Amino acid sequence: MSDWTWEYEPDAENVVGGLSETQTQDVEAIAQRIADAVGVRRIGTLFDVTEAASGVKTFAEGPVMVWYQEDYRDDVVLILRAQHFGA
C-alpha cells in the first residue's frame, strides 16, 4: 500500500453521475489500483517542480474506462472521467 490516494476531479457528480452504485464501485476499485500502482512506480523518484503533474492518461479494464492525471505534488490520482460499458 502506498501513500497515494485518488479523488474525483471536479467531483463525483461530474465524473460518475448517472452510473449505478455497482458501476461506481467498479470505477473506484480501478481508481484505487491506479493510485497504488503509481505509488509503487514513483518509489525513489525525487519530486521535480517542473514535472508537477502528468498529462491525461487512460486505463481500461473490462467494461470500465477511466481518464486520469497523476498529481505528483499531492501524491494523488485525479479521476477526470469514467465510462462504464456494462449493462
VENPEQUI-V346209 format. One record per helix or strand of 2 or more residues. SS is the DSSP state (A for helix, B for strand). FROM is the first residue (numbers start at 1). LEN is the number of residues. If there is no record, write none. Layout:
# VENPEQUI-V346209
ss->SS from->FROM len->LEN
ss->SS from->FROM len->LEN
This chain:
# VENPEQUI-V346209
ss->B from->5 len->4
ss->A from->12 len->5
ss->A from->21 len->21
ss->A from->49 len->3
ss->B from->57 len->5
ss->B from->64 len->8
ss->B from->76 len->9
